[in-house]
Amino acid sequence: MENNKHQSGEWIDIIIHPKEFHIRHLTYVIRAANVGDAQKLSEVRLQVDGETENMDRDRGEAYIDKEGFIQIIKEDSESPRNLFLVCEVDDRIAGFSRCEGTSLKRAAHKVEFGVCILREFWGYGIGKNLLKESIRWADSNDIKKMTLNVLETNEKAIMLYKNNGFEVEGVLKRDKLLADGRYYDTVVMGRFHS
């Protein structure tokens, strides 16, 4: 369950309903994370970090165990500025996304979006649907800005974000050192809601 600030200044509850998708013979559900997902989330994050250089970490770096994910899920479920979604295929977690905000007044109008999907589930619209559900949540919670960072080589993701209202706000030059020994730029993107 998520919260929403009413015009009166009081928070009201908004429920994130599970949503089912059927894409190319794959059925999956996008829903809010719960503490029962913690062990699987730890495993998925570790695996994704080893499958792609699009993430900020190499496999095993900044590892989050089951207890760490339980804490994140609890904090996100209590914060009106955070959203933690998972994509479930049968009883597996194929990926997840988070929107993380802050209660600091000067930045309380925005959240940062991040997503990761297991490689075997790429191409089924999971990232797109996690993004769309997050945008819907942000807009309904009167969040004025969503931000994200994406590696310059991740052209499909950049196009997806542009197609969903994000614009390039800047570039962090030579921001990431990848396995080939070269430095790559990080593209900073934002989506504004009036």
C-alpha positions as CSV (number, residue, x, y, z in Angstrom):
1,M,0.0,0.0,0.0
2,E,1.2,3.5,-0.9
3,N,0.4,6.9,0.4
4,N,-0.7,10.0,-1.4
5,K,-0.8,13.6,-0.1
6,H,-4.3,15.1,-0.5
7,Q,-4.7,18.8,-1.3
8,S,-5.6,19.3,2.4
9,G,-2.0,18.3,3.2
10,E,-2.9,14.9,4.8
11,W,-1.7,11.6,3.4
12,I,-4.3,9.3,2.0
13,D,-3.7,5.6,1.1
14,I,-3.4,4.4,-2.5
15,I,-3.2,0.7,-3.1
16,I,-0.8,-0.6,-5.8
17,H,-2.8,-3.4,-7.4
18,P,-1.0,-6.3,-9.0
19,K,-1.2,-6.1,-12.8
20,E,-0.9,-9.1,-15.1
21,F,0.8,-8.9,-18.6
22,H,0.8,-11.5,-21.4
23,I,3.6,-10.9,-23.9
24,R,4.9,-13.4,-26.4
25,H,3.9,-16.6,-24.5
26,L,5.1,-15.2,-21.2
27,T,2.7,-14.2,-18.4
28,Y,4.0,-12.0,-15.5
29,V,2.6,-9.9,-12.7
30,I,3.9,-6.6,-11.6
31,R,3.1,-5.9,-8.0
32,A,4.5,-4.2,-4.9
33,A,7.4,-5.9,-3.2
34,N,6.8,-7.6,0.2
35,V,9.2,-9.0,2.8
36,G,8.6,-12.5,1.5
37,D,10.5,-11.5,-1.7
38,A,13.7,-10.5,0.1
39,Q,15.8,-13.7,-0.5
40,K,14.8,-13.9,-4.1
41,L,15.6,-10.1,-4.6
42,S,19.0,-10.6,-3.1
43,E,19.7,-13.5,-5.6
44,V,18.2,-11.6,-8.6
45,R,20.3,-8.4,-7.9
46,L,23.5,-10.5,-7.6
47,Q,22.8,-12.4,-10.8
48,V,21.9,-9.2,-12.8
49,D,25.0,-7.5,-11.7
50,G,27.0,-10.3,-13.3
51,E,25.0,-10.4,-16.5
52,T,25.3,-6.8,-17.7
53,E,27.6,-3.8,-17.4
54,N,24.5,-1.5,-17.5
55,M,24.3,-1.6,-13.7
56,D,26.6,0.4,-11.3
57,R,28.2,-2.6,-9.8
58,D,30.2,-5.7,-10.7
59,R,28.8,-9.0,-9.4
60,G,29.1,-9.2,-5.6
61,E,29.8,-5.5,-5.0
62,A,27.6,-3.6,-2.6
63,Y,25.9,-6.9,-1.9
64,I,22.5,-6.7,-0.2
65,D,21.4,-9.9,1.7
66,K,17.9,-11.0,2.6
67,E,17.9,-8.9,5.8
68,G,19.0,-5.8,3.9
69,F,16.2,-6.3,1.4
70,I,13.7,-6.8,4.2
71,Q,14.8,-3.4,5.7
72,I,14.5,-1.7,2.3
73,I,11.0,-3.1,1.6
74,K,9.8,-2.1,5.1
75,E,11.2,1.5,4.6
76,D,9.7,1.8,1.1
77,S,6.3,0.6,2.3
78,E,6.3,3.3,5.0
79,S,7.6,6.1,2.8
80,P,5.1,8.1,0.7
81,R,8.0,8.9,-1.7
82,N,9.3,5.4,-2.3
83,L,8.0,2.6,-4.5
84,F,9.4,-0.9,-4.8
85,L,7.9,-3.1,-7.5
86,V,8.7,-6.6,-8.5
87,C,8.0,-8.6,-11.7
88,E,6.9,-12.1,-10.9
89,V,6.9,-15.0,-13.4
90,D,5.3,-18.0,-11.8
91,D,7.0,-18.0,-8.4
92,R,10.2,-16.4,-9.6
93,I,11.2,-12.8,-9.6
94,A,12.3,-11.8,-13.1
95,G,13.2,-8.2,-12.1
96,F,12.4,-5.2,-10.0
97,S,12.3,-1.4,-9.9
98,R,12.5,1.2,-7.2
99,C,11.6,4.9,-7.0
100,E,13.4,6.5,-4.1
101,G,12.7,10.0,-2.8
102,T,13.5,12.0,0.2
103,S,11.7,14.0,2.8
104,L,14.0,17.0,2.5
105,K,11.8,19.9,1.5
106,R,14.0,21.1,-1.3
107,A,14.0,17.7,-3.0
108,A,10.7,16.2,-1.9
109,H,9.1,16.8,-5.3
110,K,11.3,14.2,-7.0
111,V,12.2,10.5,-7.0
112,E,15.0,8.6,-8.7
113,F,14.0,5.5,-10.8
114,G,16.1,2.4,-11.1
115,V,15.4,-1.0,-12.7
116,C,17.0,-4.4,-13.2
117,I,15.8,-7.4,-15.2
118,L,17.3,-10.9,-15.4
119,R,18.8,-11.4,-18.9
120,E,16.6,-14.4,-19.7
121,F,13.6,-12.1,-19.4
122,W,14.8,-9.3,-21.6
123,G,12.5,-8.5,-24.6
124,Y,9.2,-9.1,-22.8
125,G,8.4,-5.5,-22.0
126,I,9.1,-6.0,-18.3
127,G,11.3,-2.9,-18.0
128,K,8.8,-0.8,-20.0
129,N,5.9,-2.0,-17.8
130,L,7.8,-1.4,-14.5
131,L,8.6,2.1,-15.8
132,K,4.9,2.8,-16.8
133,E,3.6,1.6,-13.4
134,S,6.2,3.7,-11.7
135,I,5.2,6.8,-13.7
136,R,1.5,6.2,-13.0
137,W,2.3,6.0,-9.3
138,A,4.5,9.1,-9.4
139,D,1.9,11.1,-11.3
140,S,-0.9,10.0,-8.9
141,N,1.3,11.0,-5.9
142,D,1.9,14.5,-7.3
143,I,5.6,13.8,-7.8
144,K,6.9,16.5,-10.1
145,K,10.1,14.9,-11.3
146,M,11.5,11.5,-12.0
147,T,15.2,11.1,-12.6
148,L,17.4,8.3,-13.7
149,N,21.0,7.6,-14.9
150,V,21.7,5.3,-17.8
151,L,24.9,4.2,-19.5
152,E,25.5,5.8,-22.9
153,T,25.8,2.4,-24.6
154,N,22.3,1.3,-23.4
155,E,20.6,2.7,-26.4
156,K,17.4,0.7,-26.0
157,A,16.9,2.0,-22.5
158,I,17.5,5.6,-23.6
159,M,14.9,5.2,-26.3
160,L,12.4,3.7,-23.9
161,Y,12.9,6.5,-21.5
162,K,12.6,9.2,-24.2
163,N,9.4,7.5,-25.5
164,N,8.0,7.8,-22.0
165,G,8.6,11.5,-21.5
166,F,12.1,11.6,-20.2
167,E,14.6,14.1,-21.6
168,V,18.4,14.2,-21.4
169,E,19.4,16.7,-18.7
170,G,23.1,16.2,-19.0
171,V,26.0,13.8,-19.4
172,L,28.5,12.7,-16.9
173,K,31.7,12.4,-19.0
174,R,33.9,9.3,-18.5
175,D,31.8,8.3,-15.6
176,K,32.1,4.5,-15.7
177,L,35.1,2.2,-16.3
178,L,34.0,-1.0,-17.9
179,A,35.6,-4.4,-18.5
180,D,37.1,-3.4,-21.8
181,G,39.3,-0.8,-19.9
182,R,37.5,2.2,-21.5
183,Y,35.6,4.9,-19.8
184,Y,31.9,5.6,-20.7
185,D,29.5,8.4,-20.2
186,T,26.4,8.3,-18.0
187,V,23.3,10.0,-19.4
188,V,21.2,11.9,-16.8
189,M,17.5,12.0,-17.7
190,G,14.5,13.5,-16.2
191,R,10.7,13.4,-16.6
192,F,8.6,16.4,-15.5
193,H,5.0,16.3,-14.4
194,S,3.1,19.5,-14.1
